[in-house]
Amino acid sequence: MVNALVLGAGGITGIAWQLGVLVGLRAEGVDLTTADLFVGTSAGAVTGALVAGGHTPEEAARIEARLGADDPPFRPDWARGAQAFALLNDATLDAGAIRAAVGGLALAADVVGEEEYVASLARRIPTTDWPSRLRVTAVNATTGEPVVWDAGSRVPLQRAVAASCAVPCVFPPVTVNGGRFMDGGVRSGVNADLAHGAARVVILAPLAPVRTRAVPEEEIAALRATARVTLVAPDAPTLRALGPNVLDPSRWEPAVAAGTAQGARLAASVASTWAS
C-alpha cells in the first residue's frame, strides 16, 4: 500500500468541504482519488463511499447537493446529547469507558426511528457495492468497542455508512448483523491509525479546528514515524463559510466553494506528500 486518504468526521458541511478540497486539488493536478486506501469516519464515510466507488469529486458534489434539505427532520435528545458531548471532551477519563458511556446514552436517546434514519442516509450512497479500497469506522454502542468494516465484512454498505454517521443522541444507533453501532467519530475524529502501512497519507479533517480529539496527536505522530503525512483542516475563511452548524444544508454550496478554493491553495504542499 502506497497512498492513503483519511476522511474525517464533520457533518453535511464536512462532506461538502472534503469534496470541494478534492475538486480544488484535482484542478491543480493533484488527484487524491487515486488512493490505494480510503479511511472514512462519519461524514468521511459518505465522501469515501462516493469517491472510492468511482464518482469524481465533481460528480459526488452534484449527487449530494442539498440532499439534507429533503431528509426527515431529526429530533435530537438534547439532554442526553449534552451528557455525551461532555464525556467526549473529558480528557481525564479512560477512552473505552467514555465510548461505553456514550453508547449507553445513544441507545437510550429519544430520537428519530432507525429505519427512517437509515433510509435518509442511503439516499446519499447511490450504490450498494462495496468499494474495494474503502474502510468505514463505527463504534459498538453496547460495548464501546470500535469496529472497521470493508468489502470483506459482509456488511451492507449503506447501513455501514449510516452507522458511521450516527451521531450519538442526534441519530439512532444502527443495527448491523445483530449489533447496534454509532458514529465512528466517538473513537476518533479521523481514525488515522487505520492508514498504518501507507507510505504517504493525506488527512482531510473538517472538525480539526473546533473539536477536542478531532485529530488525536498520537495517531498523527505514529503515522509520521513511518510515512509522509499532510493534515488538511479548514482555515479561517473556510470556517466562516462552513458556519457553526455542521448539519446545516443551506451551507452546502458555500462549503464546496470554500473547500475548492482551499484545495487549490494547498495543492503544492499536498503534492509534496502525495507524489514524493
Stockholm file with secondary structure:
# STOCKHOLM 1.0

chainA/1-276         MVNALVLGAGGITGIAWQLGVLVGLRAEGVDLTTADLFVGTSAGAVTGALVAGGHTPEEAARIEARLGADDPPFRPDWARGAQAFALLNDATLDAGAIRAAVGGLALAADVVGEEEYVASLARRIPTTDWPSRLRVTAVNATTGEPVVWDAGSRVPLQRAVAASCAVPCVFPPVTVNGGRFMDGGVRSGVNADLAHGAARVVILAPLAPVRTRAVPEEEIAALRATARVTLVAPDAPTLRALGPNVLDPSRWEPAVAAGTAQGARLAASVASTWAS
#=GR chainA/1-276 SS CCEEEEECCCHHHHHHHHHHHHHHHHHTTCCGGGCSEEEECTHHHHHHHHHHTTCCHHHHHHHHTTGGGGSCCCCCCHHHHHHHHHHHTCTTSCHHHHHHHHHHHHHHCCCSCHHHHHHHHHTTCCCCSCCTTEEEEEEETTTCCEEEECTTSCCCHHHHHHHHTCCBTTBCCEEETTEEEEEGGGTCSSCGGGGTTCSEEEEECTTTTTSTTSSCHHHHHHHHTTSEEEEECCCHHHHHHHCSCTTCGGGHHHHHHHHHHHHHHTHHHHHHHHTC
#=GC SS_cons         CCEEEEECCCHHHHHHHHHHHHHHHHHTTCCGGGCSEEEECTHHHHHHHHHHTTCCHHHHHHHHTTGGGGSCCCCCCHHHHHHHHHHHTCTTSCHHHHHHHHHHHHHHCCCSCHHHHHHHHHTTCCCCSCCTTEEEEEEETTTCCEEEECTTSCCCHHHHHHHHTCCBTTBCCEEETTEEEEEGGGTCSSCGGGGTTCSEEEEECTTTTTSTTSSCHHHHHHHHTTSEEEEECCCHHHHHHHCSCTTCGGGHHHHHHHHHHHHHHTHHHHHHHHTC
//
